[in-house]
Amino acid sequence: MTAWEVAVTALKDATAIAGIGQTAFAKQLPESEKTLACRAIVAALDDAGIAASEVDAFASYTMEETDEVEVAKAVGAGDVTFFSKVGYGGGGSCATIAHLAAAVATGQASVGVAWRSRKRGSGPRPWKNTAVQLPTPAQWTRPYGLLRPADEIGMLARRYMHEYGATRDHLFNVALACRNRANQNPDAVMYERPLTRDMYMTSRWISEPLCLFDNCLETDGALACVVVSAERARDCRQKPVYIHSVAQGLPAQHHGMVNYWNDDPLSGPAWTAARQLWKQADFGPDDVDVAQIYDAFTPLIPLSLEGYGFCGRGEGAAFTEGGALESGGRLPINTGGGGLSEAYVHGFNLINEGVKQLRGVSTAQVPDAGTCLVTAGEGVPTSAVLLRG
Amino acid sequence: MDALLLPVVDEDGAPFWQYAARGELRVQACAARECGRLRFPPRPCCPHCQSFESEWRPMSGRGRIWSYVRPHPPLLPAYAAQAPYNAVVVELADAPQIRLVGNVVSGPNAPLDSVDPGRLRIGAPVRAVFCPAGPGVTLVRWLLER
């Protein structure tokens, strides 16, 4: 084995998620983001059976408002030797795990905590902030009323529907699968709220072609997980969930959520992350038992299904037909309800749900699930992890 | 009432807006003799040949709708007042890989909802119209071609 091959395989299954924690999810929670962050982290450490004083690494999103200093001193972390924050909103979710896996696998730290705490339900909508208008690319889009992520992704969705014959029924298939799983999950915001095709088709528009149910929830809540070496994980309280492969993805000539300016705007960051993810993995898309696919908007699912190789280019919408995304379908997705129907916490709930599936304790358990793909926001510089039971 | 947003211009984008204020649609191009490729959004360096020499090349102002949305509230107040309106991406006839976000309107001073949405379709031909938006600021919007 050459030195290069050693480097490529050094991460594979070398680390594991040993603990997960979460707060309640709701439109409005009374506690601060900092308190919610600490509650999720303490719960994750307790789940793993690891003392807070052993934590020596942190990873979160650049959009996370509570920083490492605040979190570390509140929960009682030890000396911290690795900390990182990943950019691009929900595109960073899985990268927090990837950074910790790399840090632990290379000896930079031994107990890593990734977390996200957000009061998006009761707090401000980021797009309403007109004072902080990044000069690029906002100068080319916002004056024309392309204001919100729903508008920006709606533009790509319309083009996708035009090029590939995708319909609103395909987008409904995505919304329905997520809602059906949420209806099985008592922790989900939409636990007791079934969705029908009639409700979907007659709901108000947000940005045509996207309606209310094509958009994720606005949620208060926090989640965390604990990453340690595979060896250490085997001595922890819970069944280890191994981090098999990780990847980030920023494609050549990509422009962020307003990716209208490269040669092929419909092949987004998922394609880049997927190539790296599968290159390092011992298995491929056909071997994935269950997937947690970032669902801030329903069209991100067909785009991601294509990017991660579950079907061919342009086939993502058709893939959703015949209950393929439901329990017992070809690829059950977002088994806790996802961002559309469990909680929208920048995709971190998808990571924890992936862990639950591989522990065998999901409220919509896929029988004998042994592999799970978790993805981060598509349409922005993204990330993904392959988990193995 | 709050006004529509004006572009927050950066150094790379400034020439685009200066030309627009003169009624010209120009796109940045590499000025290296053996490259010369157009690029948008503007940036300091050519991604194809890494040259820092650039020029602003006049476009015909003709294009086609590449995609569009119709935003509905909740929106910023000035936009909500005109909602639902259209926002479009237009690919330029001269260079289809160059696409500009805008609105299809009925004239240079018309509101964002001034065109019947039933007339919007992907592929529809459009031409640029220069819309005064504030002191010295001109936005490039689009008229449907007959």
Interface residues (C-beta under 8 A of the other chain):
Chain A: R125 K128 T130 Q133 L134 P135 T136 P137 A138 Q139 W140 T141 R142 P143 Y144 G145 L146 L147 R148 A150 D151 G154 M155 L156 R158 R159 H162 R204 W205 I206 S207 E208 P209 L210 Q253 H255 V258 Y260 W261 N262 D263
Chain B: L4 L5 L6 P7 V8 V9 D10 D12 G13 W17 F40 P41 P47 W66 S67 Y68 V69 R70 P71 H72 P74 L75 L76 Y79 Q82 P84 Y85 A87 V89 Q97 I98 R99 L100 V101 G102 N103 L112 I122 A133 L139 R141
